[in-house]
Amino acid sequence: MVHGRHQRQLKRINKHNIEIEATNAFGTGEHPTTAGCLLALQFMAQQKTFTNGLDLGCGSAVLALAAAKLCRIKMLAVDNDEEAVAVARAHVHINGLQHYITLAVSEGYKAAIVRKRKPYDLILANIFARPLALLAPQTYRHLAQGGVAIVSGLLTTQEAQVIAAHRQQKLRLL
């Protein structure tokens, strides 16, 4: 359950609760692309065990928070916007996940820490279609064999472009 500070009383017992405040950073869990990523993550967490994750273009870090809570894995959350990383850092602290989530500023996969911590068996990227397509080769190079990349942030009219870019890298759609 993703909620704001004003909704703490709604926390469900025995559920994974994430507190996110609406700010300048994208990602409160309500946008359809974010909600879709959360559903896909929940589904995949029932299918596999993950050990090392990356949230690329993390915004508020809602996906990294969800992965850390749901899968109990170490996550690296990066964004190219320093303000988003600052907001994400606050959310990590509010949710008590400092031991699970490391944050950094990175333009795509360019930061040294992103390269150093690869391969990732889980990559989450809820960004725009064009960057998703352009980053497909790097996603392939950073993804562990048998790993899962959950990508979103595109319109249905852009779906073919993003799928084709990932298929060129021998990644298959689940």
Secondary structure, DSSP 8 states (H G I E B T S, - for coil): -EE-GGGGGG--TTS--EE----SSS--S-SHHHHHHHHHHHHHHHH----EEEEET-TT-HHHHHHHHHH--EEEEEES-HHHHHHHHHHHHHTT-TTTEEEEE-STT-SHHHHHT--EEEEEEE--HHHHHHTHHHHHHHEEEEEEEEEE---GGGHHHHHHHHHTTT----
